[in-house]
Amino acid sequence: MRVHRARAEVTIGMYKEMRKAHPASPTGQQFIAYLGGLGAGISEITAMSEKLGGKPVYCAPGKFALGPEVIKSILDRELTKLGALESTKFDKYHVTSPLVIALKQQYPCN
C-alpha cells in the first residue's frame, strides 16, 4: 500500500502562487479548501482555549465565521502591509503567523 502525505504547512511563497489560481482549477480548489481548514482550525483552537479557561486567539463579534474568503482577505491585507506579496524575503515563512497576528489586531479581546 502506498501512503501519500498531505502537506499542511503553506508558506507565504506557496500562498502567493496558489492565490493566482482560478477558483475552479484543482489548485484553486485546494487553495479554497486549505483556507477553509485554516479558518476552522483557528476557530476550534479559540473555542477550546476559552472552554479550558485560557485566552482566545481572537474575539470576533457574534456568529462571525472564518470562511475561505474572510481568511484570504485578512491574509492579503496583512501580507500587503508587511510587503510580503511584493518581496520574496518572507516566502519561506508559514502563513499562519501573519494570520494570527492580523486576527488578534483586527478582533482584539478586551
N, C-alpha and C positions, 0 to 999 in steps of 0.2 A: 504494500500500500504506500502510495506517495502522499506525503503531507506537505501542504503549502502553507507557509507562514504569512499571515497578514501583517502589514506594517501599520502600526497605529500612530507613530510619530511623524507628523508632517512638518517639514522645515519651512521657513519663510520662503526659501528658494522654490520648493515644491509647490507651496501655496500660490506663488506668483505665476507659475506655469499652469497650474490647474484652473485658476480663475479665468484664464483666457479661453478655456474650452467651451464649446457650445453646450448648453444645458442638456440637450438630447443625446449628445455623444456619450460613449462609455466613460470617458474621463470626466465629462461634465456630471454624469450620474454618480460617479464615485465621489466627486467633489461635494455634491449636494448631500450625499449620504454621510460623508465624513463630517461636514459641518453640522448636520443634524445630530450625529452621535456625540460630537464635541459639546454641543449645547445641552443635550440630555445628560451627559456625564457631569458637567459642571453644575447643572440644576440639582442632580441627585446628590452630589457631594455637599452642596449648600444645604439642602433639606436634611440630610443625615447629620451634618455638623450641628445644626440647630436642635435636632431631636436629642442629640447626645450632650447638649449643654454648651457646645462650642460656638465660636463666632462663624456666621455665614460668610461665604466668599463675596457675595454682593447682596443688596437688598432692593430688589425691583418692586415697583408698585403692583398691587393687585394680582391678577392672574396672568402676569407677563410671561410669555413663553420665548425661550431662546431657540427659535427656529433657524433653519439654514440662512434665510435672508437677513435676519437680525444679526447673526454671528458674522456673516460676510460684511455687512455694513459697519459693524463695530471694529472688526479686524482691519478693513480697508482704511477706515478713519485713523486708527491707531498707527498702522504701518506707514501711512502717509505722513502723519505727524512726526514719526521717527526718521523719515526719509528712507525707509526700508524698501519701498516699492521702486524707487529710482536707483538704488545702490545695491551692489552685491555684498556689501560689508556684513549684512545681517543674515545672509542666505542660509548659513549652517545652523542657525538657532531655531528651536521649535516655535510654532505659532501660539502655543498655549500660554506662554508667559505674557506676551503683549496683550492677549485677550483677557486674561485675569486682571492685569493692571488696569485695562480700559474699563472692565466691568466694575471694579472697585471704585474707580474715579467717577464713572457715569451714574452708578447706583450705590452710593455710599450708605453704610449702616450708621445711623445716628444713635 
